[in-house]
Amino acid sequence: MTSFPVYDIIYHCMIHTEIGISVPANTAPQHTKTCYIGRNIMYLSIVHSRAGWSRRIVFSISAPQYKCHWGHSLRKMMNHKRIIGAIPSTRRARRCKQTLAKGSPRIEQNLQPVCSYNEWDPLEEVIVGRVENACIPNFSIEVKANTPEEQWEFFKANAGKQFPQGHVRKAVAEIEELCNILRHEGVIVRRPDIVDWSKEYQTTDFKSKGLYSAMPRDILIVIGDEIIEAPMAWRSRFFEYRAYRSLIKEYFKNGAKWTTAPKPEMSDKLYDQNYPMESIEDRHRLASQGKFVTTEHEPCFDAADFMRVGKDIFAQRSQVTNLMGIEWMRRHLAPTFDVHQISFKDPNPMHIDATFNVIGPGLVLTNPDRPCNQLDMFRRSGWKLITPPRPTMPDSHPLWMSSKWLSMNVLMLDEKRVVCDANEKPIIKMFENLGIRAVTANIRFANSFGGGFHCWTCDVRRRGELKSYF
């Protein structure tokens, strides 16, 4: 009996799409296995149906360079490393070879290393952040404007120190488990480099230490086949891009478009040094007047203030994204994409995805505490505006840079699967009622650093195409 390595079987499945194998139940892997072939990564998932010899095994393979998925019955025998007696169909093999020779669109090649047009197409590859060596930023004017008032004393007392190490260790463990869950769901997981953020640096305009590389959503955004580095607005995040450069250079070498937005000087002129924020009333009044801590001295923006919906991109003016930053994105993405500015009744806007989160074609979560001021475009196109249930996170849990509304900061794996908080039972029930399966994880300690599942990730590649949804 002939023995085949796993990658030979994967090759046959890609080309012939028909194979038969039988597996002893006690040796069949119960989880997604990853096989590396050069730069491409395939997924081999096997689930046996009952004890002893299985009559039917579910075999599926997802190849990033093909927009196809296959499922097959299996017969013969395999173990974790080798498959024995694999029999590709001769007739199907001939047919598939002829199809490939003709260049039929039935197997559509997707050789782009980065490609994403919205927030819900099937997710193939994602960057997940790191909180190792996270450092508490200086309590400068832009940090004060973006942090909850009850946390100001924490920042004043601990500026420049590392975050509490016990909390960091628990967050690291939670994110490692999130990575495992994503891999189990068939997603390629990439991580930034580990960096020592406690090292002080100085430019001609300021001196600072770093923050972290926990939130790739803040600094990176993939629009179409281009990955864009945001300029950021916090001085402690000036060099955050360095943690991602090895990944981005790899994508670039493999053919991705790579753009770095103009890096701001972050001099005192970028910030309103007299920005009044002694009360929540002050913030509401200033936000309603379109006044924020960042000025229009130069373009600045965080990528997390942009939401992708096919040909339409929605952006908010916030404490970290100014009008010049939005205009830079508008000109850069034209004429293929239209950038629309929207606003909310939010006294302290920073990042759009815990206020307004698009979860599918025609579906958007809208925060009841921060209603959107521009919904006519969505209503005219028949969109369903969903009010998520209130978060259940206890008041005692520390949130240094965000609100409890991280409960709606979810990550869509596709239109029918969502990664959300295992502790937030009401929102899990909401997704079930929408016909969306909740893939749950617990990242409560990771939440403390300012982000939910959407913030902690940046989708590099989704399997879809550019469309208009309005």
C-alpha positions in Angstrom: 0.0 0.0 0.0 1.4 3.4 -1.0 2.0 6.1 1.6 1.5 9.8 0.9 2.7 12.8 3.0 -0.1 15.1 4.1 1.0 17.8 1.6 0.6 15.4 -1.3 -3.0 14.7 -0.2 -3.6 18.4 0.0 -2.3 18.9 -3.5 -4.6 16.1 -4.8 -7.5 17.7 -3.1 -6.8 21.1 -4.5 -6.4 19.8 -8.1 -8.7 16.7 -8.1 -11.2 17.6 -5.4 -12.0 14.0 -4.8 -10.4 11.6 -2.3 -11.4 8.7 -0.1 -9.9 7.8 3.3 -11.1 6.0 6.4 -9.8 6.9 9.9 -9.8 4.9 13.2 -11.7 7.1 15.6 -9.1 7.0 18.3 -6.5 8.5 16.0 -8.6 11.1 14.2 -7.6 14.6 15.3 -10.5 16.5 17.0 -9.3 20.0 16.0 -8.1 22.0 13.0 -4.6 20.9 11.9 -2.4 23.3 10.0 -0.1 22.2 7.2 2.4 24.6 5.8 3.4 24.5 2.1 5.9 27.1 1.3 4.2 30.5 1.9 0.7 29.1 1.6 -1.2 27.6 4.6 -3.9 25.0 4.2 -6.3 23.7 6.8 -7.1 20.1 7.3 -10.1 19.4 9.6 -11.2 15.9 10.4 -14.1 15.0 12.7 -15.0 11.3 13.3 -18.7 10.4 13.6 -18.6 7.6 16.1 -16.4 5.3 18.1 -14.3 2.7 16.3 -14.0 2.9 12.5 -15.8 5.8 11.2 -18.3 5.4 8.3 -18.1 9.1 7.4 -15.5 11.7 8.1 -16.0 15.4 7.4 -12.9 16.5 5.5 -12.6 20.1 4.6 -9.7 22.2 3.2 -9.5 26.0 2.9 -6.8 27.2 0.6 -6.1 31.0 0.9 -5.1 31.3 -2.8 -8.4 29.7 -3.9 -11.9 31.1 -3.2 -13.2 27.5 -2.8 -14.0 25.1 0.0 -14.5 21.3 -0.3 -16.0 18.6 1.9 -15.6 14.9 1.2 -16.3 11.4 2.5 -13.2 9.5 3.5 -12.2 5.9 3.4 -8.9 4.1 3.9 -6.6 5.1 6.8 -4.5 8.0 8.2 -2.7 9.1 11.3 -1.6 12.6 12.3 1.4 12.9 10.0 0.8 10.5 7.1 -2.2 9.4 5.0 -2.1 5.9 3.7 -3.9 4.7 0.5 -5.3 8.0 -0.7 -7.1 7.4 -4.0 -7.9 10.5 -6.1 -10.5 9.9 -8.8 -9.0 9.5 -12.2 -12.0 10.8 -14.0 -12.3 13.8 -11.7 -8.6 14.4 -12.0 -8.8 14.6 -15.8 -11.8 16.9 -15.6 -10.1 19.3 -13.1 -6.8 19.3 -15.1 -8.8 20.3 -18.2 -10.7 23.0 -16.2 -7.4 24.5 -14.9 -5.9 24.4 -18.4 -8.9 26.3 -19.8 -8.6 28.9 -17.0 -12.2 28.3 -15.9 -13.5 30.7 -13.2 -14.8 27.8 -11.2 -11.5 27.9 -9.3 -10.8 31.6 -8.8 -7.2 32.4 -7.7 -6.8 34.9 -4.9 -3.1 35.5 -4.8 -3.3 38.8 -3.0 -1.6 38.6 0.4 -3.9 41.3 1.8 -7.5 41.8 0.6 -10.5 43.0 2.6 -13.5 45.2 1.6 -15.8 45.0 4.6 -16.2 43.8 8.2 -18.0 40.5 7.5 -16.7 38.6 4.5 -15.3 35.1 5.4 -12.1 35.8 7.4 -9.0 34.0 6.2 -6.1 35.8 8.0 -5.9 38.2 10.9 -3.3 40.0 13.0 -3.9 39.7 16.8 -2.2 42.2 19.1 0.3 41.7 22.0 0.2 43.4 25.4 3.6 42.2 26.6 5.7 45.0 28.0 2.8 47.4 27.9 3.8 50.8 29.4 1.5 53.4 31.1 1.7 56.6 29.0 2.5 60.0 30.3 -0.6 61.9 31.4 -0.3 64.5 28.7 -3.2 66.5 27.3 -4.2 64.0 24.5 -4.2 61.1 27.0 -6.3 63.0 29.5 -8.8 63.8 26.8 -9.2 60.1 25.9 -9.3 58.4 29.3 -12.2 58.0 31.8 -12.1 60.6 34.5 -12.1 58.0 37.2 -8.8 56.6 35.9 -6.9 60.0 35.8 -5.3 59.3 39.2 -4.0 55.9 38.0 -2.3 57.6 35.0 -0.9 60.5 37.1 0.6 58.1 39.7 2.0 55.5 37.3 3.1 57.3 34.1 6.1 55.6 32.6 5.7 52.4 34.6 4.6 49.1 33.2 1.0 48.1 33.7 0.3 45.8 36.7 2.1 42.6 35.8 -0.5 40.2 37.2 -3.1 41.8 35.0 -0.8 41.7 32.0 -0.1 38.0 32.5 -3.8 37.2 32.6 -4.5 39.3 29.5 -1.6 37.5 27.6 -3.2 34.1 28.5 -6.6 35.3 27.3 -5.3 36.5 24.0 -3.3 33.2 23.4 -6.6 31.4 23.9 -8.3 33.8 21.5 -5.6 32.9 18.9 -6.3 29.2 19.4 -10.0 29.7 19.0 -9.5 31.7 15.8 -7.2 28.9 14.4 -9.8 26.3 15.3 -12.3 28.4 13.2 -10.0 28.1 10.2 -8.3 31.5 10.5 -4.6 32.2 10.0 -3.3 34.1 13.0 -0.3 36.4 12.8 1.3 38.3 15.7 3.4 41.5 15.9 6.9 41.5 17.3 7.5 41.8 21.0 8.9 45.2 21.8 10.2 46.9 25.0 7.9 49.9 25.2 9.5 51.2 28.4 12.5 52.6 26.4 12.3 56.4 26.2 12.6 58.2 22.9 12.9 61.8 21.8 12.1 63.8 18.7 12.7 67.5 18.1 9.2 68.2 19.5 8.6 65.8 22.4 9.9 63.0 24.6 7.9 59.9 25.5 7.9 56.2 26.2 5.8 53.7 24.2 2.4 52.2 25.0 1.9 48.7 23.5 1.1 46.8 20.3 -2.2 45.4 21.7 -4.6 47.0 19.2 -3.6 46.5 15.6 -7.0 47.8 14.6 -5.9 51.3 15.8 -2.8 51.5 13.5 -3.6 49.3 10.5 -6.4 49.1 8.1 -6.8 46.9 5.0 -8.9 48.5 2.2 -9.0 46.3 -0.9 -5.5 45.0 -1.7 -3.8 47.8 0.3 -2.6 47.9 3.9 -2.5 51.4 5.3 -0.5 52.5 8.4 -2.3 55.2 10.4 -0.2 58.2 11.6 -1.8 58.0 15.1 -2.3 60.9 17.5 -0.8 59.9 20.9 2.9 60.6 21.4 3.2 57.3 23.2 2.1 55.5 20.0 4.5 57.4 17.6 6.7 54.3 17.1 4.1 51.6 17.5 4.3 50.8 13.8 7.7 49.2 14.5 6.1 46.1 16.1 4.2 45.4 12.8 7.0 46.2 10.3 8.3 42.7 9.8 4.7 41.5 9.0 4.0 44.4 6.7 7.3 44.0 4.8 6.5 40.3 4.3 3.1 41.2 2.8 4.8 43.8 0.7 7.4 41.4 -0.6 4.5 39.0 -1.5 2.8 41.7 -3.6 0.7 43.8 -1.2 0.3 47.5 -1.6 1.7 49.3 1.4 1.0 52.9 2.3 2.1 54.9 5.3 0.1 58.0 6.0 2.0 61.2 6.6 3.7 61.0 10.1 2.7 64.0 12.2 5.3 66.0 14.1 3.1 65.8 17.2 4.3 69.1 18.4 2.3 71.2 20.9 0.5 72.8 17.9 -1.4 69.5 17.2 -3.1 69.7 20.6 -5.4 72.3 22.2 -3.4 72.9 25.3 -6.3 74.7 26.9 -8.9 72.0 26.0 -11.4 72.2 29.0 -12.6 68.9 30.3 -13.4 69.2 33.9 -16.9 67.7 33.6 -18.9 65.5 31.3 -21.0 68.6 30.4 -17.9 70.3 29.1 -17.2 67.3 26.8 -20.7 67.1 25.5 -20.7 70.8 24.7 -17.4 70.8 23.0 -18.1 67.7 20.9 -21.4 69.2 19.8 -19.4 72.2 18.6 -17.0 70.0 16.7 -14.1 70.9 19.1 -11.7 68.2 20.2 -8.2 68.0 21.8 -6.5 67.5 18.4 -6.3 70.6 16.2 -6.1 70.9 12.4 -2.4 71.7 12.5 -1.6 68.5 10.5 -3.3 65.3 9.5 -3.7 62.7 12.2 -6.0 59.7 12.5 -6.3 56.2 14.1 -7.4 53.5 11.7 -10.1 52.4 14.2 -12.1 55.6 13.4 -12.9 54.1 10.0 -15.5 51.4 9.2 -15.5 49.6 5.8 -18.7 48.8 4.0 -17.6 47.9 0.5 -17.3 51.0 -1.7 -18.4 53.2 1.2 -16.1 54.0 4.2 -17.5 55.7 7.3 -15.3 57.9 9.5 -15.8 60.0 12.6 -14.0 63.1 13.8 -12.7 62.2 17.2 -10.2 63.1 19.8 -7.5 61.2 17.7 -8.8 61.7 14.2 -9.1 65.2 12.8 -10.7 66.6 9.6 -7.4 66.7 7.8 -6.9 63.0 8.5 -10.3 62.2 7.1 -9.6 64.3 4.1 -6.3 62.6 3.5 -8.1 59.2 3.5 -10.8 60.6 1.2 -8.3 61.8 -1.4 -6.1 58.7 -1.1 -9.0 56.3 -1.6 -10.8 58.2 -4.4 -12.3 57.4 -6.8 -12.8 53.8 -6.0 -14.1 54.4 -2.4 -16.3 57.1 -0.9 -15.4 58.3 2.6 -18.4 59.6 4.5 -18.1 61.5 7.8 -20.6 60.7 10.4 -20.9 61.9 14.0 -22.5 60.7 17.3 -23.9 62.1 20.5 -20.6 61.2 22.2 -18.8 63.4 24.7 -15.5 61.7 24.2 -15.3 60.0 20.7 -12.3 57.8 20.2 -12.7 54.9 17.7 -15.9 54.1 16.0 -16.3 50.3 16.6 -17.8 50.4 20.1 -20.3 53.0 18.9 -21.2 51.9 15.4 -20.3 48.4 14.3 -21.4 47.0 10.9 -21.8 43.3 11.3 -23.2 42.3 7.9 -24.9 43.5 4.7 -27.8 45.5 5.9 -27.0 45.1 9.6 -25.4 47.6 12.0 -25.1 47.8 15.7 -25.8 51.3 17.1 -24.9 52.2 20.6 -28.0 53.5 22.4 -25.9 55.9 24.6 -24.2 57.4 21.5 -26.8 57.7 18.8 -25.7 58.4 15.3 -26.6 61.8 13.8 -26.6 60.6 10.2 -28.7 57.5 9.6 -30.8 58.5 6.5 -28.4 56.9 4.1 -28.8 53.6 6.0 -32.6 53.8 6.3 -33.0 54.7 2.6 -31.1 51.5 1.7 -33.2 49.3 4.0 -30.6 48.7 6.6 -31.6 47.2 9.9 -30.4 49.3 12.8 -29.8 47.1 15.8 -29.6 48.3 19.4 -27.4 46.0 21.3 -28.3 45.1 24.9 -26.5 46.9 27.7 -23.2 45.4 28.8 -23.1 43.3 32.0 -19.4 44.0 33.0 -19.3 44.8 36.7 -18.3 48.3 37.8 -15.4 46.9 39.8 -13.5 45.6 36.7 -10.8 48.1 35.7 -11.1 49.7 32.3 -8.2 52.1 31.9 -9.0 53.4 28.4 -12.5 52.5 27.4 -16.1 52.0 28.4 -18.1 48.8 29.1 -19.5 49.1 25.5 -16.6 46.8 24.4 -19.4 44.2 24.5 -20.4 45.4 21.0 -16.8 45.5 19.8 -17.2 42.1 18.1 -15.3 40.4 15.3 -17.2 38.9 12.4 -15.8 35.6 11.0 -18.4 35.7 8.3 -22.0 36.7 8.0 -23.1 33.8 10.2 -20.3 33.6 12.8 -19.2 36.2 15.3 -16.5 36.2 18.0 -18.0 37.8 21.2 -17.6 37.9 24.9 -18.5 34.7 26.7 -19.6 36.8 29.8 -22.1 38.9 27.8 -25.1 36.6 27.7 -27.6 39.2 26.5 -25.5 40.0 23.3 -24.9 36.3 22.7 -28.7 35.8 22.7 -29.1 38.8 20.4 -26.8 37.2 17.8 -28.7 33.9 18.1 -31.9 35.7 17.4 -30.3 37.1 14.3 -29.2 33.7 13.1 -25.6 34.3 13.8 -23.5 31.7 15.7 -21.6 33.1 18.6 -18.0 31.9 19.0 -17.3 32.9 22.5 -14.1 33.8 24.4 -13.2 35.5 27.6 -10.9 38.5 27.3 -12.0 40.5 30.4 -8.5 41.3 31.5 -7.5 42.1 27.9 -10.5 44.5 27.8 -8.8 46.6 30.5 -6.2 47.8 28.0 -8.8 49.5 25.9 -10.2 47.1 23.4 -12.6 44.2 22.5 -12.3 41.6 19.8 -12.5 44.1 17.0 -9.8 46.3 18.5 -7.4 43.4 19.3 -7.5 42.3 15.7 -6.9 43.5 12.2 -8.3 41.4 9.4 -5.7 41.0 6.7 -7.6 38.9 4.2 -11.3 38.2 3.8 -12.7 36.2 0.9 -15.0 38.6 -1.0 -15.2 41.2 -3.6 -15.8 44.9 -3.9 -19.6 45.8 -3.8 -21.8 48.7 -3.1 -24.4 48.2 -0.3 -26.2 51.5 -0.8 
